[in-house]
Amino acid sequence: MLLERRKSKTVKIGNCLIGRAHPVAIQSMTKTSTADLEGTIGQIKELDKAGCQIVRLAIKDLDDARALKQIKKHVKLPLVADIHFSFRLALAAIENGADKIRLNPGNITKDCQIREIIAALKMHKIPLRIGLNSGSVKDSGPRSTTMTDKLVASSLDYIKKIESLKFYNLVLSLKANNVLDTVEAYRKISRVCSYPLHLGVTATGSAYDGIIKSSVALGALLLEGIGDTMRVSLTDTPVAEVKAARSILESLGMRSAGVKVISCPTCGRCEVDLIRIVKELEEKIALRKGRKEAFKIAVMGCVVNGPGEAKDADIGIAFGKGQGLLFKKGKACRKVSSRDVVKVLLREMEKSS
């Protein structure tokens, strides 16, 4: 099944192009103090290896803004400066090499300040993300107005201000802290403009809850063709955010690079410790860096559905009592002891590369 993407404009963020004509880009945000050069550069390099394509950095003072110039010398990923309250920090970030600026319409509101920022963006030819979230959206209008309508109305008001300055190099995000408001806000804004949309749910919580909320909301939108970039926001490491985003895209057939393990949930027929085997396999795969091409490994707990489920995998194993039957491209090869199965699967994977 090929998903039909919403018709959105192309926007260039450093070396990354987003929009309908380009794959959905994965973003994350550093969780270091931006002025901590060693920590921030290290974290960005980890994100790059994990598959992140755009990284956002918190700019809370001039030291953070000035640090961008040094950070850019050591990393490849485009840098987005996250600005709140101070328009002067936006100007400083632009001067120091930011590849995109994120402004929050809830706290950068004065027309004179917006004009200065837009003039600097034009001069440096970089885009602006208008990034709203439910925690800072202005509570204007009737009390009966829903959070979704507040997000959309605030976004459109800000867009109108920016467009009046003849600036159209824009990306939009409208993040609520729950699935239903987030999905509806993006649906509504997608119908009335063609700017690229950065998807996300804000303040999702722990990794477990956050991944579930983000998967439901972002998955629903992506299935409708809505979304050009995405971040899975978690109270966890940035690399965990990228891994979750990759898994969402892979599950929709929108990203296929890397090694993927599929496994059954187990039942009373399973006669091996499949949970331990799968965890060990995934841990050892994660330690093996560098494989970019798609490769699927199937690990099944019994022979009832195992061979059938494994037939489209590059390699697979279907277990019986204490041993399993190894498959390659759906064809049975030989029996393998459960003690050796991880080692055998890894060796077969390496032989195929």
N, C-alpha and C positions, 0 to 999 in steps of 0.2 A: 504494500500500500504506500503510495507516494502522497505525502501531505502537501496540500496547496497553501503556500505562504501568502499572508496578507501583503498587498502591494505597498511597500514602504520605500522611502528614499534611501540612497546610499550616503553614509557619513563615514569619513575617514578619521580614525583615532590613532595617531602615530602610524604604526605599520599595519594596523588592523582595519579592514573595511567591514562595516555592518550594514544591514538592510536586506531586502528580499532576495537580491541577487547573490547573497553571501551566506555561508553557514551561520547558525546561531552561535555567537561567541560567548565563552565562559568568562565571568569576572569573579574576583574576590577582593577583599580589602585587607591590607596589612593591619596587624594588631600590635605593632610596636609604636613607640614614639617616633615620628617621622625624622626628627633631628638625630635620632640614634642611627647613624649611618651604617655601622656594622650590622646591627640587628635588622634594620629595614632592608638593606641590600641582600642579606642572607635569606630573609623571608621571601623576598620577591624571586630570588633564584630558585627556591624550593617550589614556589607556585608555578614558575615557568616549567620546571621538570614535571610537575603534576598535570600539566595541560591547560593551565590558565592562560588567557589571551589578553586580558586587560586587568590592570590592578589599580585600585583606588586607595589614596592615602589621606589620612586626617591632617588638615592644616589648621592647627589651633593657635599658632603664633608665627612671628616672622622667622624664627629659627627653623621651623618646619618648612616654610615657603622657600627659604634660601637653600635648604638641604636638597631640594629637588634637582638643582643644577649638578650637584655631586653624584646623586643617586643615578641620574641618567647616564653618567659616564660608565657605569658598571653593570647595567641591566639592559635587556632587550625589550621587555614588555612596555606597552604604552602606559603612561602614568596619568591618572585622573586625580585632580586636587579637589578634595571634599571641603567645601566652604560653608560656614555658618556664621551669621551675624556681622562679620566684618568684610565690607567690600574691598578694603585695602589689602586684605590677605589674598583675595582673588587676583588683584592686580599684581601683587608680588609673586604669586604662583605662576601667573602667565609669563612674567618677565624672567622667571627662573626655569622655564622650559616645560611646564605642564602640557600634556597632549590633549587634555580636555578639562573643563571646569564643571563641577557640579554645584549648582546653587539651589537652595531651599527657598521657595517662594514664601514660606511662612516666616522667614527671618531676614531676607534681603528684599526690602520693599520700596525704598525711596527711588523715585524716578531718576534723580540726578546721579545716584550711585550705579544704577543699572546702566545708564548711558555710558558711564566711564568704563564699565566692564565690557560692554558690547564693543565699544571702540577699540579696546585692547585685543579682544578676541578677533575682530576683523583684521587688525594689523598683523597678528601672528598666525592668522588663518587656522584657528583651532575651534572645535565645536563646544557647545554648551549643553549640559544635561540639566533640564528642569526636573528636579527630583523632589516630589512631594511624598510625605508620609502622614499617616493618620494622627500621629502625635503632635504635629506642628501645623496642620492645615488650619486656616483661619475659620473661626466659627461665626460666619456671617450668614444673613438670610434667615428665613423662618425656622423655628425650632424643629419643625417636622422634617426638615431636609435631612436626607440620609447621609451617612459618611461617604458612600459612593458618589452621590451627587456633589457633595462638598469637594471631594478630590477632583472630580472632572471639572467643576465650575472654576475652582482655583487654578487648575492647570490651563484652561482656556483663557482665563483673564491674563495670566502671565505670558502666555504665548502671544496674545494680542499686543501686549506692551513691547515684547521683543520684536515682533514682526513690524511694528510701527517704526522701528529703527533700521528697517531693511536688512534684518539678520534672520537667516533661515537655516543655519547650520546647527540643527537642534536634535537632541535625543530626549525622550520623555520617560518618566517613571511615576507610577501612582501606587504606592505600597500601603496596604492596610495591615493590621496585625492579626487578621483572620482570613480564612480562605474565601468565604463568600463575597465579602466586600472587595477583596483584591481582584478576584475574577471579574466581577461585574464592572468595576472601575476600568479595567483594561479593555473589556468588551466595548464599553461606551465610548472611550476615547479613540479606540481603533476605528470607529465608524465615522468620525468627524475630522480626522487628519491623517496625513501619510508620513509623519515623522517616525523614525525607528523607535521601538519601545524596548526599554530595559526592564525585564521582568524580575519580580522578587516579592516575598512576603517579609514584612519588617518585624523585628522582635519576636522571632518564632520560638525561642527558648532553647532547651537542651538539644543535643544532637539527635536524639531519638524523636522527640516531638517535632523538632524543626524540619527534619528530613521528611516526615510524614506530611506536615502542612505544606511544605514547598513542593513535594511531589504531586500532591493533589491539585494545588492551585496552578503551578507552572505546567504540569502535564495537561490539565484541561485546556489551558490557553494555547499551548503549542499544538495540541491536536486540532484546534480551530485555525491554525496558521498564524496565530498572534504571538509576536515576540521575535526580537532580533539579537538581544543579548540577555544574559540571565546571571543572577547571583543567588545561591542558596545561603541565606544568612543563618549562621549557627553560633551558639555559645560553645565554640570549639575552635580548633586550629583552622587557619585559612586553607590548608591542604585538604582538610576534611570537607570543607565547602566545595572545593573543586571536584573532589572524588564524587560527591553526591550529585553535583550538576552533570558530570560526565555520565553517571549511571542513568539519570533521567533521560538525557539525550539518546543514550544507547538503547534504552528500553523502547524508544519511539522510532528507532531506526534512523536517527538524525546524526549519530556519531558512531563509528564502528572501529576506530583504532584501538589497539591494545588487546590484552588477554582477558577473556571473560570466562568465568566459571559458572556453569549452570548446575544445579543440584536439586534432588528431590527433597521434600520435607520430611521424609522417613515415615514409617508406620511399623506395625507389629511384625511385618514380614522381613524387616531389615535385620540382618544378623552380624553387622559390623558397627563400629563406632563411627558412623558417617559424619557426625557433627565435628568430631576431632579431626578426621581426615580432611574435610573441606577447609576448616580453619587453618590447619597446617599448610595445606596447598596454597591457599590465598596469601598467607604470610610469606611463604618462600617465593611466590611469584612477585610480590611487592618488592622484594629485595633485589630482584633481577631487573635492572634499569635498561632502557634503551630500545625495547621492542615497540615499534610504532604500528605495524600492520595488524589487522584484526586476526584473532585466533580464539577459537572456542573450545573449552574443555568441559565435557559432561561427566558428572559423578552421580551415579544412580544407586540406590540402596538395594534394589532387587531386580529380578529378571522379568517381572510382570510388564512394566512399561519401559524399563531401562534401555534396551536396545532400540526401541522405537524413538524414544526421546533423544537418544544420543546420535541418531542417524545423520543429522545435519551438523554435528560437531566435527571439528578437525580430529580430535581424539576423544575417547570416552571410556568409561568403565562401568560395568553393571555387576553388582556384587551378589554372591551367594553366601554360603557359610565359610567365612575365613578367607575367601579369595574372590576375585572378580574376573570377568571376561573383558579383555581390552579390545576396543573398537578403533578403527581408523577410517574416517570418511564413511561410517556406517557399516563397515565390514569387520567381522570378528577376526581377531589375530591370534591371541593366545591367552592363557590364564595367568593371573598375577596374584601373588600372596598379598593380603591386606597390609602386612607389615612393610611391603616394598612398594605399595602403589604410588605414593607421593613421589618417590625417587624415580619410578618408571615413567610417570606422566611428565615430570619435569624433563627427563632425558628425551622423551619423544617430542616434546615441545621444542627443545633446543635443536634436535635433528631437523626439524621442519623449517627452521629460520634460515 
